[in-house]
Amino acid sequence: MAATKYAGILQFQADLAWAGWEYASGFVSEPLLHMLAPKAHAKRPVMTLPGFTGSERTLNSLNRFLNNKGYIAGPWGLGTNWGHSSVKAMRVMVDSLVQRVETLATRHNSPVSLVGHSLGGLYARELARKRPDLIDRVITLGTPANAHPEHPERLNQSVNAMFDTVTGRPGHEHTSEMRNAGVATPPPGVPVVSVYSPFDGVVSEAASRIPDHLLTDDSGAARENLKITGSHTGMVVNPLALLAIADRLKADPANWEPYKNPLFSAEWRNSAFARARSSSHSPGSRSRAS
């Protein structure tokens, strides 16, 4: 047990270190992101929800990125995410979010898109389950919706212990109650996208992915798993995650096409090559020696 605890601490520290690199790389890759990420069709409201112990400031870069792409993005309005101690407490929190979503939908005359990091993604899914009429789609980032009491290895045990300390309830009881409440099943009638990383140091791939048998919704709403390379903590600034979020926010719910990473697009490579050639032949460029 002690070995598992210390392994979890080391794994979490490594995740934090990787996240630091992702924050730094976000600044470097910003011009490329601006070029690759698609713009919004229309100014649609987007509400972002932070992960466990995350403040709304952790989502500043994500909100700024989405606003630059033409969305009206902002935080959930509840401050730091301190989690919940029971399903009942979670539902009270979701009820308070319904009021904010109603306001956004009315103000902008449009359903609201939700982007939730980690535990925030769980609240986003439950919000869509309660009021699917107000929600356009849900995108989760490393969200442990498929955590299981019989598979504790799906969650980092050091972070799980921290959750127990903050909420005052043993992790296995909490996970069991949540699973019995049906949180593992995506909300019906609303497109749901799960962005996950196999290198996530907090939430395993098995806990974050939508299970294969749940990828089909009776209403025909899209459900999609998107794998990226990155940490858990830095997923809200990870360039690959940002590209996926922008693309999936623009996807047409009535004609949903699978995500295609623009970095692997032949069209983009050809246009980038053309721009490079144009730049090298411009009057101000340096010519090669003959």
N, C-alpha and C positions, 0 to 999 in steps of 0.2 A: 504493500500500500504506500509506504514511504517512498519507494523507488518511483512509483507511478506519479506521486505528487511532485517530486523533484524533477522528473522528466517533463512534467507539464509546465513547471516554472521555466525550465530551460527553453522549452518549445515556445512559450509565450514571449520570452525575451528575444528569441530569434525572430519571432513575428514582428515585434516592435522595431527591431533593427531594420528589417526588410521594409517596414512601413516608412521609416525615415528616408530610405532611398527612394521610395515611391513619391513621397512629398517633394523631394528634390528634383526627381525626374519630371514631375508635373510642370515645373517652371521651364525646364529645358525643352520639353516636347510641346509646349503650348502652341507655337506656330503650326506645327504639323497637325495637332489636334484640330485647330481652327480650320485647316484646309480639308481634313478628312471627314470630320463629323458633320452629318447633314443638319440643315436648319429646319426649324419647325414649319409646318404648313400654315399654322395659325397660332395666335397667342393663346395657348391653352394653359390653365393653371396646373402647377405641379407642387405637391407637398412632399417634403423630405422628412424622414424620421430617423433620429440617431440611434446608434447601438447602445447596449447596456453600459452605463456610466458615462456615455458620451454626451457632451453638451451640444447645443445647436451650433456652436462655433465650429465643431468638427465638420459641419456640412457647408461651411461658407464657400469653399472652393467649388464644390459640386453645384451649389445654387448659382454661383457666379457664372460657371460654365454653361449651365442650362439657360440662364437669362441671356447670355451672349448668343445663344443659338435661337433665341426668339420666344422662349417659354416665359411664363410668369412663375418663377420658382421661389419658394420660401419655406422656412422651417415649420414644424408642427405646432409651435406655440406653447409647449408644455415644459420648456427648459431642458434640464438634464434628464436623461432616461435612467431612473433608478429601479426599473423593473417592477415586478408585481409579485405578491405572495400567494395568490390563488387565482383560479379562473374567474371567480366573482370580482376580484380586484381588477383583473385585466379587462373585464367587460365594463366596469365603471370607467376605466381610462378610455376605452373605445367609445363609450357614450359621449365623453367630453370632446373627443375628436370629431364626432359626427356633427356637432354644432359648428366647428370650424370649417369642415368640408361643405356643409350647407351654405355657409356664408360665402365661401370661395366660388361655389358653383353658381350661386345666385348673382354675385357681383360680376362674374365674367361670362355668364350665360353659357356655361360649358361644364361637362363633368370633369372631375379632377383626376389627374394621374398621381399615383403614389410611388415613391422610391424610398425603400426602407433598408437601412443597414443593420445586419445582425438581428437583434431582438426587435428593432424598429420595423423590420420587414414582417415579423410575426404580427405586430399590431396593424400593419398595413393590410395584411391578408384578412384579419378579423374585421377590420373596418369595411373592407369590400364585401365580406360575407354578410354583414349587418345591413349595409346600404349599397347594394350593387347598382342601384339607379343613379347614384351620385359619383360612381367611380368609373373612370375610363379604362384603366389598366393598373396592374401592380407589378413593380419590378423590385425584387429582393436581392440583397448583396450579402452572401454568406449567412443566410438566415437559418437557424436550427429548427425548422418546422418539422423535420423528420427525426428529431431526437427520440431515443427509445430507452425506457428504464432498464431493459435487459441488455442494452449495448452502451454502457457508460463510456466506452472508448470513443464514441462518436463526438464527445465534447472534451475539450481540454479540462482536466480535473482541477487544475489550480484556479482557472477562471470559474469553474463550476463551484468551487469552494468559496470564492469571493461572492458569487451570487447568493449562496446559502447564507453568508454572513450579513449581506445587505438586506435580504428579504426575510431572514429569520426562519427559513424552512429547509429541511433536507432536500438535496437535489433530486434523489430518486422519487420522493413523494410528489414533488412539483412536476417532474417530467411525466410521471404516470397519470396525474390528474389532467395535465394538458393533453396528453395523447387520448385519454378517455373522452375528452371534450371534443375530439375530432379536428384538432388544429393541423394534423398532418395532411388532411384533405384540402386541396386548394379551394378557394371560394368559387362556387358555381356561377356561370354566366359572365365572368370577368376574365379577360386575358391575364395570365400570370407568367412572369418570366423569372427564373431563378438563375442568378449569376453566381458562380461558385469557383473556387480554386482548389485543386488537389493538393496544393502546398499551404493551405489555410492552417495556421497554427492554433486556432481556437475551435472552429467548427469543421468537422470532417466533411468530405464529399458526400458520404452516405447520409449525413444529417441535413445537408443543405439541398441536395438534388431533389427534384420532384420525382418520386418513384415511377418507374415505367408504366405500371398499371393505372396510374393517376394522370397520365399525360393526355388522356382523351376525356373531354368534357361533353356531357349529353347535350348541352346547348350549342356546342360547336365553338365555344370560346377557346382561343389559343392558349396552349401551355407549352413552355419551352425551357430547356436547360441550356445555359451557355457557360462553357468552361473557359476560364482565363488563367493566366499565370500571375500570381501575386500573393500578397499576405492578406490576413483578415482585417487587421487594423487599418491598413492603408488602402483598402478597396474603394473607399469613397473618393480617392484622388488618383487611383491607378489609371493610367492612360487607356489601357485596354478595356477596363470597366466603363470608363467615360464614353468611349466610342460605342460600346454595346448599348449603353443607356440611351444615348442620343438616337441611335438607329432604331431601337425598339419603341421609343416614344413616338417616332414618326411612322411606324408601321401601321397599316390600315387594318383595324380589327375585323373588318368584313372580308378582307382579302390578304390574310396573314401569310407572309413568305418567311421561310427560315432565315435566320441571321447569317449574313456573309461578311466576314471581317474585311473591311476595305483595304487593310494592309496586304491582303493576298489577292486583291483584285487586279486583273490584267489591265483593266481600263485605267486604274489609278497609276500603275507602274508605267504605262505608256505615256500618260499625260505628264507624269513627273519627269520622265526621260526627255520628253519634248521641251518642258520648261528648262531643264538643265542644258539642253543643246542650244536653246534660244539665248540663255544667259551667257553661254560660252562664246557665242558668236555676236554678242552685242558690241557696240563701238567701244565701250569702256572696259571690255574684258581683255585679259592678257593673252596674246597669241603665242602659239607654240613656236619654238625655234625650228627653222627648216634645216 
